[in-house]
Amino acid sequence: MTQKSLIQLVTEGLQENSFKKHHVETIVEITLEVFIDSLAEQGRIEIRDFGVFAIKRTPERIGRNPKTKETAIIPARNFVQFKAGKVMKEKVMKEKVGGRKKEKIIKKMNLENSTRF
């Protein structure tokens, strides 16, 4: 789902309340800005039944160029981790993808605990 499709779906859901698309677009953009700013400042956002976004850090380490066998220092970095909430996990497990249960796909990809992106 993209930001544009999210705006479209929210607009359709709120049409009976006479919200215009540009109002919904502004609301979605502000919401996403607040999420990003809060995550950067606090390091964690928890949305009940949806999941938890948290900033994790990989430490600095020594790596090796496989071609030249030369060692190099790989700097530490931050990444965002998402852990799905209970309701989301249950809903996703029930849905089908391409004739196969998502449960099988999730287990295969080992995404039950966390996802890096």
MIDOSE-1310 file (N, C-alpha, C; in nm, 2 decimals, decimal comma, always signed):
residues 117
mtqk	+0,08/-0,12/+0,00/+0,00/+0,00/+0,00/+0,09/+0,12/+0,00; +0,05/+0,22/-0,08/+0,13/+0,34/-0,09/+0,05/+0,45/-0,01; +0,12/+0,56/+0,01/+0,06/+0,68/+0,08/-0,06/+0,72/+0,00; -0,05/+0,72/-0,13/-0,16/+0,77/-0,22/-0,28/+0,68/-0,20
sliq	-0,26/+0,55/-0,20/-0,37/+0,45/-0,19/-0,43/+0,46/-0,05; -0,35/+0,48/+0,05/-0,40/+0,50/+0,19/-0,49/+0,62/+0,19; -0,45/+0,73/+0,13/-0,53/+0,86/+0,13/-0,67/+0,83/+0,06; -0,66/+0,75/-0,05/-0,78/+0,72/-0,13/-0,88/+0,64/-0,04
lvte	-0,83/+0,54/+0,03/-0,91/+0,45/+0,11/-0,98/+0,53/+0,23; -0,90/+0,61/+0,29/-0,95/+0,69/+0,40/-1,05/+0,79/+0,35; -1,03/+0,85/+0,24/-1,12/+0,95/+0,18/-1,26/+0,88/+0,15; -1,25/+0,76/+0,09/-1,37/+0,68/+0,06/-1,45/+0,65/+0,19
glqe	-1,37/+0,61/+0,30/-1,44/+0,58/+0,42/-1,50/+0,70/+0,49; -1,45/+0,82/+0,46/-1,50/+0,94/+0,53/-1,59/+1,02/+0,44; -1,63/+0,98/+0,33/-1,71/+1,06/+0,24/-1,84/+1,10/+0,29; -1,90/+1,01/+0,37/-2,03/+1,04/+0,43/-2,02/+1,15/+0,54
nsfk	-1,90/+1,18/+0,58/-1,88/+1,29/+0,68/-1,83/+1,41/+0,61; -1,84/+1,41/+0,48/-1,80/+1,53/+0,39/-1,66/+1,57/+0,40; -1,57/+1,48/+0,42/-1,42/+1,51/+0,42/-1,38/+1,51/+0,27; -1,31/+1,61/+0,23/-1,25/+1,62/+0,10/-1,12/+1,55/+0,09
khhv	-1,08/+1,51/-0,03/-0,95/+1,44/-0,04/-0,83/+1,52/+0,00; -0,83/+1,65/-0,02/-0,71/+1,73/+0,02/-0,71/+1,74/+0,17; -0,82/+1,73/+0,24/-0,82/+1,73/+0,39/-0,76/+1,60/+0,44; -0,80/+1,49/+0,38/-0,75/+1,36/+0,42/-0,60/+1,35/+0,39
etiv	-0,56/+1,40/+0,28/-0,42/+1,40/+0,24/-0,34/+1,48/+0,35; -0,38/+1,59/+0,39/-0,31/+1,67/+0,49/-0,31/+1,60/+0,62; -0,42/+1,53/+0,66/-0,42/+1,46/+0,79/-0,32/+1,34/+0,78; -0,32/+1,27/+0,67/-0,23/+1,15/+0,66/-0,08/+1,20/+0,66
eitl	-0,05/+1,31/+0,59/+0,09/+1,36/+0,58/+0,13/+1,40/+0,72; +0,05/+1,47/+0,80/+0,08/+1,52/+0,93/+0,10/+1,40/+1,02; +0,01/+1,30/+1,01/+0,02/+1,18/+1,09/+0,16/+1,11/+1,07; +0,19/+1,09/+0,94/+0,32/+1,03/+0,91/+0,44/+1,11/+0,96
evfi	+0,43/+1,24/+0,95/+0,54/+1,33/+1,00/+0,55/+1,31/+1,15; +0,44/+1,31/+1,22/+0,44/+1,29/+1,37/+0,50/+1,16/+1,41; +0,47/+1,05/+1,33/+0,52/+0,92/+1,36/+0,67/+0,92/+1,34; +0,72/+0,98/+1,23/+0,87/+0,98/+1,20/+0,94/+1,06/+1,31
dsla	+0,89/+1,18/+1,34/+0,95/+1,27/+1,44/+0,95/+1,20/+1,58; +0,84/+1,14/+1,62/+0,83/+1,07/+1,75/+0,93/+0,95/+1,75; +0,94/+0,88/+1,65/+1,03/+0,76/+1,64/+1,17/+0,81/+1,65; +1,21/+0,92/+1,58/+1,34/+0,97/+1,59/+1,38/+1,02/+1,73
eqgr	+1,29/+1,09/+1,79/+1,31/+1,15/+1,92/+1,31/+1,05/+2,04; +1,20/+0,96/+2,04/+1,18/+0,87/+2,15/+1,23/+0,73/+2,13; +1,25/+0,69/+2,00/+1,31/+0,56/+1,97/+1,20/+0,45/+1,97; +1,08/+0,48/+2,00/+0,97/+0,37/+2,00/+0,83/+0,43/+1,98
ieir	+0,75/+0,36/+1,90/+0,61/+0,40/+1,89/+0,53/+0,27/+1,90; +0,44/+0,27/+2,00/+0,35/+0,15/+2,01/+0,21/+0,19/+1,98; +0,15/+0,12/+1,89/+0,01/+0,13/+1,85/-0,06/+0,01/+1,89; -0,15/+0,01/+1,98/-0,22/-0,11/+2,03/-0,28/-0,18/+1,92
dfgv	-0,27/-0,31/+1,93/-0,33/-0,41/+1,83/-0,27/-0,40/+1,69; -0,19/-0,30/+1,66/-0,12/-0,29/+1,53/+0,02/-0,34/+1,54; +0,10/-0,28/+1,63/+0,24/-0,32/+1,65/+0,32/-0,21/+1,71; +0,45/-0,24/+1,72/+0,55/-0,15/+1,78/+0,66/-0,13/+1,68
faik	+0,69/+0,00/+1,66/+0,81/+0,04/+1,58/+0,92/+0,08/+1,68; +1,04/+0,03/+1,66/+1,15/+0,07/+1,75/+1,27/+0,09/+1,67; +1,36/+0,18/+1,72/+1,49/+0,20/+1,66/+1,59/+0,11/+1,73; +1,66/+0,03/+1,65/+1,76/-0,06/+1,70/+1,89/-0,02/+1,64
rtpe	+2,00/-0,06/+1,70/+2,14/-0,02/+1,65/+2,22/-0,14/+1,63; +2,29/-0,14/+1,52/+2,39/-0,25/+1,49/+2,52/-0,19/+1,53; +2,61/-0,26/+1,60/+2,74/-0,20/+1,65/+2,84/-0,20/+1,53; +2,94/-0,12/+1,55/+3,05/-0,11/+1,45/+3,11/-0,25/+1,45
rigr	+3,16/-0,29/+1,33/+3,22/-0,43/+1,32/+3,32/-0,43/+1,21; +3,40/-0,53/+1,21/+3,50/-0,54/+1,11/+3,45/-0,64/+1,00; +3,45/-0,59/+0,88/+3,41/-0,67/+0,76/+3,52/-0,70/+0,67; +3,50/-0,78/+0,57/+3,60/-0,82/+0,48/+3,55/-0,81/+0,33
npkt	+3,62/-0,75/+0,25/+3,59/-0,74/+0,11/+3,62/-0,88/+0,05; +3,51/-0,95/+0,00/+3,53/-1,09/-0,05/+3,62/-1,10/-0,17; +3,63/-0,99/-0,25/+3,71/-1,00/-0,37/+3,86/-0,98/-0,34; +3,89/-0,88/-0,26/+4,03/-0,84/-0,23/+4,08/-0,90/-0,09
keta	+3,99/-0,95/-0,02/+4,02/-1,01/+0,12/+4,07/-0,90/+0,22; +4,05/-0,77/+0,18/+4,09/-0,66/+0,26/+3,99/-0,64/+0,37; +4,03/-0,61/+0,49/+3,94/-0,58/+0,60/+3,90/-0,44/+0,60; +3,78/-0,41/+0,65/+3,73/-0,27/+0,65/+3,64/-0,26/+0,78
iipa	+3,64/-0,14/+0,83/+3,55/-0,12/+0,94/+3,41/-0,08/+0,89; +3,31/-0,15/+0,93/+3,17/-0,12/+0,89/+3,11/-0,04/+1,01; +3,07/+0,08/+0,98/+3,02/+0,17/+1,09/+2,89/+0,12/+1,15; +2,87/+0,16/+1,27/+2,74/+0,13/+1,34/+2,63/+0,21/+1,27
rnfv	+2,51/+0,15/+1,28/+2,40/+0,22/+1,21/+2,27/+0,19/+1,29; +2,17/+0,27/+1,27/+2,04/+0,25/+1,32/+1,95/+0,20/+1,22; +1,85/+0,12/+1,26/+1,74/+0,07/+1,17/+1,61/+0,06/+1,24; +1,50/+0,06/+1,17/+1,37/+0,06/+1,23/+1,33/-0,09/+1,23
qfka	+1,28/-0,13/+1,35/+1,23/-0,27/+1,36/+1,08/-0,26/+1,39; +1,00/-0,35/+1,33/+0,86/-0,35/+1,35/+0,82/-0,49/+1,41; +0,75/-0,49/+1,51/+0,69/-0,61/+1,57/+0,54/-0,60/+1,57; +0,48/-0,69/+1,50/+0,33/-0,69/+1,48/+0,26/-0,72/+1,61
gkvm	+0,15/-0,65/+1,63/+0,07/-0,67/+1,75/-0,02/-0,80/+1,74; -0,08/-0,84/+1,84/-0,16/-0,96/+1,85/-0,27/-0,96/+1,74; -0,35/-0,86/+1,74/-0,46/-0,85/+1,65/-0,42/-0,86/+1,50; -0,31/-0,78/+1,47/-0,25/-0,79/+1,33/-0,21/-0,93/+1,30
kekv	-0,13/-0,99/+1,39/-0,08/-1,12/+1,36/-0,20/-1,22/+1,33; -0,30/-1,21/+1,41/-0,42/-1,30/+1,40/-0,48/-1,28/+1,26; -0,50/-1,15/+1,23/-0,57/-1,12/+1,10/-0,49/-1,16/+0,98; -0,36/-1,14/+0,99/-0,27/-1,17/+0,88/-0,26/-1,32/+0,86
mkek	-0,26/-1,40/+0,97/-0,25/-1,54/+0,96/-0,38/-1,60/+0,89; -0,49/-1,54/+0,91/-0,62/-1,59/+0,85/-0,63/-1,56/+0,70; -0,57/-1,46/+0,65/-0,58/-1,42/+0,51/-0,49/-1,51/+0,42; -0,54/-1,53/+0,30/-0,47/-1,62/+0,20/-0,39/-1,53/+0,10
vggr	-0,28/-1,58/+0,06/-0,20/-1,52/-0,05/-0,17/-1,62/-0,15; -0,22/-1,60/-0,27/-0,19/-1,69/-0,38/-0,22/-1,83/-0,36; -0,33/-1,86/-0,28/-0,37/-2,00/-0,26/-0,30/-2,06/-0,14; -0,20/-1,99/-0,08/-0,12/-2,05/+0,03/-0,15/-1,96/+0,15
kkek	-0,15/-2,02/+0,27/-0,18/-1,94/+0,39/-0,06/-1,85/+0,42; -0,08/-1,73/+0,46/+0,02/-1,64/+0,50/+0,11/-1,70/+0,62; +0,04/-1,78/+0,70/+0,11/-1,84/+0,81/+0,24/-1,92/+0,76; +0,22/-1,99/+0,65/+0,33/-2,07/+0,60/+0,44/-1,97/+0,54
iikk	+0,40/-1,87/+0,48/+0,49/-1,77/+0,42/+0,57/-1,70/+0,54; +0,50/-1,66/+0,64/+0,56/-1,59/+0,75/+0,66/-1,69/+0,82; +0,63/-1,81/+0,84/+0,72/-1,90/+0,90/+0,84/-1,92/+0,82; +0,82/-1,94/+0,68/+0,93/-1,95/+0,59/+1,03/-1,84/+0,60
mnle	+0,97/-1,72/+0,60/+1,05/-1,60/+0,60/+1,10/-1,56/+0,74; +1,06/-1,63/+0,84/+1,10/-1,61/+0,98/+1,07/-1,47/+1,02; +0,95/-1,42/+0,99/+0,91/-1,28/+1,02/+0,83/-1,28/+1,15; +0,81/-1,39/+1,22/+0,72/-1,39/+1,34/+0,78/-1,29/+1,45
nstr	+0,91/-1,28/+1,46/+0,96/-1,20/+1,57/+0,98/-1,06/+1,53; +1,04/-1,03/+1,42/+1,07/-0,89/+1,38/+1,10/-0,88/+1,23; +1,10/-0,76/+1,18/+1,13/-0,73/+1,05/+1,21/-0,61/+1,04; +1,32/-0,61/+0,96/+1,40/-0,49/+0,94/+1,36/-0,43/+0,81
f	+1,36/-0,30/+0,81/+1,33/-0,23/+0,68/+1,38/-0,09/+0,69
